[in-house]
Amino acid sequence: MLKVINLETTYNDIILALKGVSLEVPPNRIVTVLGANGAGKTTTINTISGIRKTLDLAIEDGSIEFEGQVINEREPHQVVSMGILQVPEGRRVFAELTVDENIIIGSYTLQSRSHYLRNRESVLGYFPILKERGSQLAGYLSGGEQQMLVIARALMPEPKLIMMDEPSLGIAPLVVKEIFQIIDRINREKHVAMLLVEQNANVALSIAHHGYIMENGRVVMEGPSEVLKEDRDIKEFYLGLSEMGAKKSFRDVKHYKRRKRWLS
């Protein structure tokens, strides 16, 4: 469905942010992109979604293909009309609007009111708490409820692919678990493909079918989630586990630099 091929991007025509990134998202699958801050994860999905002008972000090389069409030069509204929705980092709700009004905004591409009513009922079935909070201002929701709202809003126009940027950020662990269970359920029931950008590798790999590891603007490792979860480096640096099951820090692992062949 989505193919990113040898993508190179720069900020302000100076800073090289992505250095030949390639990844794929097949139909109906969940793909996660993992990495620390500054790895290039958010830049990747911002480039795909077309919101480059406001960020002074430019594609220097490579291509982005969606369902066989190159979308390098598409404007954000054109990308949305093709069926690609982004859920940005930081729970970007319209704080001074109600929950219902936020959901209405997500439906602006729908052709008829009957579609809106049907989709609203379907979406709120995944997030019943939002149905109870319909007349409440979105800015007064809890962090977890706001995250549910931005996902619900993205579901309204019946997307083919949803890109989520750090949906676990700043949310209590129990709520994170609930939200990721809902994301998994949406993928299975609505057959919506997901590109999931995360630092929380444990929860992301628990629902993803395939994963990519990014560092310094490059993809340094990829594979099925089951394989990545068993990799020694992934366990130590992204899942926080050593071979003995104890947490380790980077400085405690002497073999780390020796095993970082992908950056040599």
The 8 nearest C-alpha neighbors of each residue, nearest first, counted from 0:
[[1, 66, 25, 26, 65, 24, 2, 23],
 [2, 0, 65, 24, 23, 64, 66, 25],
 [1, 3, 23, 64, 63, 22, 4, 65],
 [4, 2, 63, 21, 22, 62, 23, 64],
 [3, 5, 21, 62, 6, 61, 2, 63],
 [6, 4, 19, 61, 20, 21, 7, 3],
 [7, 5, 61, 19, 20, 4, 60, 62],
 [8, 6, 17, 18, 60, 19, 59, 58],
 [9, 7, 58, 17, 59, 57, 16, 15],
 [8, 10, 15, 14, 16, 57, 12, 56],
 [9, 11, 56, 14, 12, 55, 13, 57],
 [10, 12, 13, 55, 9, 56, 14, 57],
 [13, 11, 10, 9, 14, 57, 56, 55],
 [12, 14, 11, 10, 9, 15, 16, 8],
 [15, 13, 10, 9, 16, 12, 11, 8],
 [14, 16, 9, 8, 17, 13, 10, 18],
 [15, 17, 9, 8, 216, 14, 39, 18],
 [18, 16, 216, 7, 8, 15, 19, 20],
 [19, 17, 7, 216, 217, 20, 16, 6],
 [18, 20, 5, 6, 7, 17, 21, 217],
 [19, 21, 6, 5, 217, 18, 218, 17],
 [22, 20, 4, 3, 5, 6, 19, 23],
 [23, 21, 3, 2, 20, 4, 24, 211],
 [22, 24, 2, 1, 3, 25, 21, 0],
 [23, 25, 1, 0, 30, 26, 2, 28],
 [26, 24, 0, 28, 23, 27, 1, 192],
 [27, 25, 0, 28, 192, 24, 191, 190],
 [28, 26, 192, 190, 191, 25, 186, 29],
 [29, 27, 192, 26, 25, 193, 30, 208],
 [28, 30, 193, 207, 208, 192, 194, 31],
 [31, 29, 209, 194, 207, 210, 208, 195],
 [30, 32, 195, 210, 196, 194, 207, 211],
 [31, 33, 211, 196, 210, 212, 195, 197],
 [34, 32, 212, 197, 198, 213, 211, 196],
 [33, 35, 213, 198, 212, 38, 214, 36],
 [34, 36, 38, 198, 37, 33, 214, 213],
 [37, 35, 38, 34, 39, 198, 40, 214],
 [36, 38, 39, 35, 215, 40, 214, 216],
 [37, 39, 214, 215, 216, 36, 213, 35],
 [40, 38, 216, 42, 37, 41, 43, 17],
 [39, 41, 43, 42, 38, 196, 32, 44],
 [42, 40, 43, 44, 39, 45, 164, 196],
 [41, 43, 45, 39, 40, 44, 46, 16],
 [44, 42, 40, 46, 41, 45, 39, 47],
 [43, 45, 47, 46, 41, 42, 48, 40],
 [46, 44, 42, 48, 47, 43, 50, 41],
 [45, 47, 43, 44, 49, 48, 42, 51],
 [46, 48, 44, 45, 49, 43, 63, 71],
 [49, 47, 45, 46, 50, 75, 44, 78],
 [48, 50, 75, 46, 74, 51, 47, 45],
 [51, 49, 45, 48, 75, 52, 53, 46],
 [50, 52, 56, 54, 49, 53, 55, 46],
 [53, 51, 55, 54, 50, 56, 57, 49],
 [52, 54, 51, 55, 50, 56, 49, 57],
 [53, 55, 51, 56, 52, 50, 10, 11],
 [56, 54, 52, 11, 53, 10, 51, 57],
 [55, 57, 10, 51, 54, 9, 52, 11],
 [56, 58, 9, 8, 59, 51, 10, 55],
 [59, 57, 8, 60, 7, 9, 56, 6],
 [60, 58, 8, 7, 57, 9, 61, 6],
 [61, 59, 7, 6, 58, 62, 8, 5],
 [62, 60, 6, 5, 4, 7, 59, 63],
 [61, 63, 4, 3, 6, 71, 64, 69],
 [62, 64, 3, 69, 71, 70, 2, 4],
 [65, 63, 69, 2, 68, 67, 1, 70],
 [64, 66, 1, 68, 67, 0, 2, 69],
 [65, 67, 0, 68, 1, 64, 2, 69],
 [66, 68, 65, 64, 69, 0, 1, 2],
 [69, 67, 64, 65, 66, 70, 63, 71],
 [68, 70, 64, 63, 71, 65, 62, 67],
 [69, 71, 73, 72, 63, 64, 68, 65],
 [72, 70, 63, 73, 69, 62, 58, 47],
 [73, 71, 70, 74, 49, 69, 58, 63],
 [72, 74, 70, 71, 77, 78, 49, 75],
 [73, 75, 77, 49, 76, 78, 72, 50],
 [76, 74, 49, 78, 77, 50, 48, 79],
 [75, 77, 79, 78, 74, 80, 73, 49],
 [78, 76, 80, 74, 79, 75, 73, 81],
 [77, 79, 75, 81, 76, 80, 83, 48],
 [80, 78, 83, 76, 82, 81, 77, 84],
 [81, 79, 77, 82, 78, 76, 83, 108],
 [82, 80, 78, 79, 83, 77, 159, 158],
 [81, 83, 158, 159, 79, 80, 160, 84],
 [82, 84, 160, 79, 78, 161, 158, 81],
 [85, 83, 161, 79, 153, 162, 160, 158],
 [84, 86, 162, 161, 87, 163, 83, 48],
 [85, 87, 163, 162, 164, 149, 150, 84],
 [88, 86, 164, 85, 163, 89, 91, 90],
 [87, 89, 164, 165, 90, 86, 166, 91],
 [88, 90, 91, 87, 168, 165, 166, 164],
 [91, 89, 146, 92, 88, 145, 149, 87],
 [92, 90, 89, 87, 93, 149, 88, 86],
 [91, 93, 94, 90, 149, 137, 145, 101],
 [94, 92, 96, 95, 101, 137, 91, 138],
 [93, 95, 138, 137, 92, 96, 136, 139],
 [96, 94, 93, 136, 138, 137, 97, 92],
 [97, 95, 136, 94, 93, 100, 137, 101],
 [96, 98, 136, 100, 135, 137, 99, 134],
 [97, 99, 133, 101, 137, 100, 135, 136],
 [98, 100, 133, 102, 97, 101, 103, 134],
 [101, 99, 103, 97, 102, 98, 96, 104],
 [100, 102, 98, 104, 99, 103, 97, 93],
 [101, 103, 152, 99, 105, 100, 104, 98],
 [102, 104, 100, 106, 105, 101, 99, 107],
 [105, 103, 101, 106, 102, 107, 100, 152],
 [104, 106, 152, 102, 103, 155, 107, 153],
 [107, 105, 156, 155, 103, 104, 109, 108],
 [106, 108, 109, 104, 105, 103, 156, 110],
 [109, 107, 106, 156, 110, 80, 105, 79],
 [110, 108, 106, 107, 111, 156, 114, 115],
 [109, 111, 108, 114, 112, 107, 115, 113],
 [112, 110, 113, 114, 109, 115, 116, 108],
 [111, 113, 115, 114, 116, 110, 109, 117],
 [112, 114, 116, 115, 111, 117, 118, 110],
 [115, 113, 117, 112, 111, 116, 118, 109],
 [114, 116, 112, 118, 113, 117, 119, 106],
 [117, 115, 119, 113, 114, 118, 112, 120],
 [118, 116, 114, 120, 115, 119, 113, 121],
 [119, 117, 121, 115, 120, 116, 155, 114],
 [120, 118, 116, 122, 121, 117, 115, 123],
 [119, 121, 123, 117, 118, 122, 124, 116],
 [120, 122, 118, 124, 119, 123, 117, 125],
 [123, 121, 119, 124, 120, 125, 151, 118],
 [122, 124, 126, 125, 120, 127, 121, 119],
 [123, 125, 121, 122, 126, 127, 120, 130],
 [124, 126, 123, 122, 127, 181, 121, 185],
 [125, 127, 123, 128, 124, 129, 147, 122],
 [128, 126, 130, 129, 123, 124, 125, 131],
 [127, 129, 131, 130, 126, 132, 144, 123],
 [130, 128, 132, 131, 127, 126, 133, 123],
 [129, 131, 127, 133, 128, 132, 123, 126],
 [130, 132, 128, 129, 133, 127, 134, 135],
 [131, 133, 129, 135, 130, 134, 128, 98],
 [134, 132, 98, 99, 130, 135, 131, 129],
 [135, 133, 97, 132, 98, 99, 136, 131],
 [136, 134, 97, 132, 133, 98, 137, 139],
 [137, 135, 97, 96, 138, 139, 95, 98],
 [138, 136, 94, 97, 98, 139, 140, 96],
 [137, 139, 94, 136, 140, 95, 93, 92],
 [140, 138, 137, 136, 141, 135, 94, 145],
 [141, 139, 137, 138, 144, 145, 142, 136],
 [140, 142, 144, 143, 145, 139, 138, 146],
 [143, 141, 145, 144, 170, 146, 140, 169],
 [142, 144, 146, 145, 141, 170, 174, 147],
 [143, 145, 147, 141, 146, 142, 140, 148],
 [144, 146, 148, 142, 147, 143, 140, 90],
 [147, 145, 143, 148, 144, 149, 90, 142],
 [146, 148, 144, 150, 145, 149, 151, 143],
 [147, 149, 145, 151, 146, 150, 152, 144],
 [148, 150, 152, 146, 151, 147, 153, 92],
 [151, 149, 153, 147, 148, 152, 154, 146],
 [152, 150, 148, 154, 149, 153, 122, 147],
 [151, 153, 105, 102, 149, 150, 154, 155],
 [152, 154, 150, 151, 155, 105, 84, 149],
 [155, 153, 151, 152, 157, 156, 158, 150],
 [154, 156, 106, 152, 157, 153, 105, 118],
 [157, 155, 106, 158, 154, 109, 108, 105],
 [158, 156, 155, 154, 159, 82, 118, 153],
 [159, 157, 82, 160, 156, 83, 154, 84],
 [158, 160, 82, 191, 192, 83, 157, 161],
 [159, 161, 192, 83, 158, 193, 191, 82],
 [162, 160, 84, 193, 85, 83, 194, 163],
 [161, 163, 194, 85, 193, 195, 86, 84],
 [164, 162, 86, 195, 85, 196, 87, 194],
 [163, 165, 88, 196, 87, 166, 86, 195],
 [164, 166, 197, 167, 168, 196, 88, 163],
 [167, 165, 168, 164, 163, 146, 88, 197],
 [168, 166, 165, 175, 170, 169, 199, 197],
 [169, 167, 165, 170, 166, 89, 88, 198],
 [168, 170, 167, 171, 142, 89, 143, 166],
 [171, 169, 168, 167, 143, 142, 175, 172],
 [170, 172, 174, 173, 175, 169, 143, 167],
 [173, 171, 175, 174, 176, 170, 167, 177],
 [172, 174, 176, 175, 171, 177, 170, 178],
 [173, 175, 177, 176, 171, 172, 178, 143],
 [176, 174, 172, 178, 177, 173, 167, 179],
 [175, 177, 173, 179, 174, 178, 180, 172],
 [178, 176, 174, 180, 175, 179, 181, 173],
 [179, 177, 181, 175, 180, 176, 174, 182],
 [180, 178, 182, 181, 176, 177, 183, 175],
 [179, 181, 183, 177, 178, 182, 184, 176],
 [180, 182, 184, 178, 179, 183, 185, 177],
 [183, 181, 179, 185, 184, 180, 178, 186],
 [184, 182, 180, 186, 181, 185, 206, 179],
 [183, 185, 181, 187, 186, 182, 188, 180],
 [186, 184, 182, 188, 189, 187, 183, 181],
 [185, 187, 190, 191, 183, 184, 189, 188],
 [186, 188, 184, 190, 185, 189, 183, 27],
 [189, 187, 185, 190, 186, 184, 191, 183],
 [188, 190, 185, 191, 186, 187, 184, 27],
 [191, 189, 27, 186, 187, 188, 192, 185],
 [190, 192, 186, 27, 159, 189, 160, 193],
 [191, 193, 27, 160, 28, 26, 29, 159],
 [194, 192, 29, 161, 160, 162, 195, 30],
 [195, 193, 162, 30, 31, 29, 161, 163],
 [194, 196, 31, 163, 162, 193, 30, 32],
 [197, 195, 32, 164, 165, 31, 163, 33],
 [198, 196, 165, 33, 199, 195, 32, 200],
 [197, 199, 200, 33, 34, 35, 165, 196],
 [200, 198, 197, 201, 202, 203, 167, 237],
 [201, 199, 203, 198, 202, 237, 204, 238],
 [200, 202, 204, 203, 199, 238, 205, 237],
 [201, 203, 205, 204, 200, 199, 206, 176],
 [204, 202, 200, 205, 201, 206, 207, 199],
 [205, 203, 207, 206, 224, 201, 202, 200],
 [204, 206, 202, 203, 207, 201, 224, 200],
 [207, 205, 204, 203, 183, 208, 202, 29],
 [208, 206, 29, 204, 30, 209, 203, 31],
 [207, 209, 29, 224, 30, 223, 28, 206],
 [210, 208, 223, 30, 224, 207, 222, 31],
 [209, 211, 31, 221, 30, 222, 224, 32],
 [210, 212, 221, 32, 220, 33, 31, 213],
 [211, 213, 33, 220, 218, 219, 34, 32],
 [214, 212, 218, 34, 217, 38, 219, 33],
 [213, 215, 38, 217, 216, 34, 218, 219],
 [216, 214, 38, 217, 39, 37, 213, 16],
 [215, 217, 17, 39, 38, 18, 214, 16],
 [218, 216, 213, 214, 18, 215, 20, 219],
 [217, 219, 213, 212, 220, 20, 211, 214],
 [220, 218, 261, 213, 212, 217, 214, 221],
 [219, 221, 212, 218, 211, 222, 213, 261],
 [222, 220, 211, 210, 212, 219, 223, 218],
 [221, 223, 210, 209, 227, 224, 226, 211],
 [224, 222, 209, 226, 225, 208, 210, 227],
 [223, 225, 209, 227, 226, 204, 208, 210],
 [224, 226, 228, 223, 227, 229, 204, 208],
 [227, 225, 223, 229, 224, 228, 222, 230],
 [228, 226, 224, 230, 229, 225, 222, 223],
 [227, 229, 225, 226, 230, 224, 234, 233],
 [228, 230, 227, 226, 231, 225, 234, 233],
 [231, 229, 227, 233, 232, 228, 234, 226],
 [230, 232, 234, 233, 229, 235, 242, 241],
 [233, 231, 235, 234, 230, 236, 255, 237],
 [234, 232, 237, 230, 236, 235, 231, 238],
 [235, 233, 238, 240, 231, 232, 237, 236],
 [234, 236, 240, 239, 232, 241, 233, 238],
 [235, 237, 233, 239, 234, 232, 238, 249],
 [236, 238, 233, 239, 200, 234, 235, 201],
 [237, 239, 234, 240, 201, 235, 236, 200],
 [240, 238, 235, 246, 236, 237, 234, 247],
 [241, 239, 235, 246, 234, 244, 245, 238],
 [240, 242, 244, 235, 245, 243, 246, 247],
 [241, 243, 244, 240, 245, 231, 234, 235],
 [244, 242, 241, 245, 240, 246, 247, 235],
 [243, 245, 241, 240, 242, 246, 239, 234],
 [246, 244, 241, 240, 243, 247, 242, 239],
 [245, 247, 240, 239, 241, 244, 248, 235],
 [248, 246, 239, 241, 235, 240, 251, 245],
 [247, 249, 251, 250, 252, 246, 236, 239],
 [250, 248, 251, 252, 247, 236, 255, 235],
 [249, 251, 248, 252, 253, 247, 255, 254],
 [252, 250, 248, 249, 253, 247, 255, 254],
 [251, 253, 250, 254, 249, 255, 248, 247],
 [254, 252, 255, 251, 256, 250, 257, 249],
 [253, 255, 257, 252, 256, 258, 259, 251],
 [254, 256, 258, 257, 253, 252, 259, 232],
 [257, 255, 259, 258, 254, 253, 260, 252],
 [256, 258, 254, 255, 259, 260, 253, 263],
 [257, 259, 255, 256, 260, 254, 232, 261],
 [260, 258, 256, 261, 257, 262, 255, 263],
 [259, 261, 263, 262, 258, 257, 256, 219],
 [260, 262, 259, 219, 263, 220, 258, 218],
 [263, 261, 260, 259, 219, 217, 214, 215],
 [262, 260, 261, 259, 256, 257, 258, 219]]
